[in-house]
Amino acid sequence: MPSQGIVGTSVYRFIAPESEITFKALLENGIGKGEIKLQAESGISLPVYLSINSLWTKEFPNAWCIVVTDMTELKKAEGELLESEARFKADLENSSVIAWMKDEEGLHTFLSSNYEK
């Protein structure tokens, strides 16, 4: 969107409806970080990470510095990783391999069905 379409427009025009509550909470705190979705001009929701700091002064009591980081590619990669992990676990379940996974604390996060056999 051209800058003249953005300047002077309420920031809420760009916040996806499902993220309005989260965005308002970040603004009310005056400082914060979090994930929300922005509404693109085409109507598509885009995942972003916000870092918000209040720039409050007597002359500008409602001023903020907002840094927006596009997370589209990161979210896509996370989804692909989850799908790959699910396929890997399904392949393990259908094989004669004994497999298990533990997290950093030593707790089992996955046991193949052959593990108990």
N, C-alpha and C positions, 0 to 999 in steps of 0.2 A: 504494500500500500504506500502511495506517495506520502512524504512527510506532511504535506498540507492537509491530508486526510486524517492525520493523527493529532497534530498540534491543536489544542483547545478542545479535544474530545475527552469525555469521561473515560477513565481507565477501565471502568466496569463494562464498557462496550466490548472490550477485548478479552474479558474473563469468561471462560466457558461456564454455563449454568451450574454444572456439577462441582465447580471449584469456587463458587462465590463465598461460601461459608469459610473455607480455609483461607482464602485471600483476605477476607474481612478480619479474621482472627490475627493474621500476620500484621495487618495495618494497625489494629488496635493495640498490639504490643509495642509498636513503634520500632521494633527491631526483630528480625527473625529470618529464618530460612526454611524453605519447604518446597515440595513438589505440587504443582497445580497444572491445569490445562488452560491454554489460551484458545480463543475462538478466532480462527482465521477468517478473512473476508469471504472465502468460499463456503464457510460453515463448518469446516473440518476442525476438530479439536487437536491441538498440538501439545505434547507433554513438555513442560519446562521446569527448571529449577530456579526459584527466586531467592535473592538475598535482598532484604529490605532494611534500610536504616532511615530513621526520622531525621529530617533537616529542619526541625522546628525552630522558628525564630518568631519574634513578636510580629514582624511584618508578614510572615508566611507560616501560619500555625499548622497548615495541612500540606507541608512539602515533604517529599520522600525521595530518597535515592533508591532506585530499584534496578538491580542487575539481573538480567534474564539470560539463562543458558538453555539452549535448545537441547532436549534430551531424546529427540526422535530416533536417532541412530542407536543410542544406548538402549532404549526400550526395545527396539527391534532386535538387537543382539541378545538382550536378556531373554526375550521370547524364544529366539532360535536356540539358545542354550538350554532352556527348560524343555523344549521339544526334543532336543538331542539327548538329554539326560533320560527322558521318559522312554525314548526308543532304545537306549542302551540298557536300561533296567529291564525292559520287556524282552530284549534279546537274551539277557542273562537268565531270566526266568525260564526261557524256552531252551536253554542249553544244559549240558551236564556239568557246567562249571560251578564251583562253590565260590560265592563272593559275599563280601560284607564291606561296609563303609562305616567309618567312625568320624565324628567331628573333632575339633581341636581339644575338646574336654574328654575325649575317649568314649563318648556315648555312641551307640550304634545308630546310624541313620538309615541303613539299608541292610537287609539280610536276604539273600536269594533263597528261594524255596528249597534248593538243594543243600543249603547250609545245615538245616535241621535233619536231613536224611543222613 
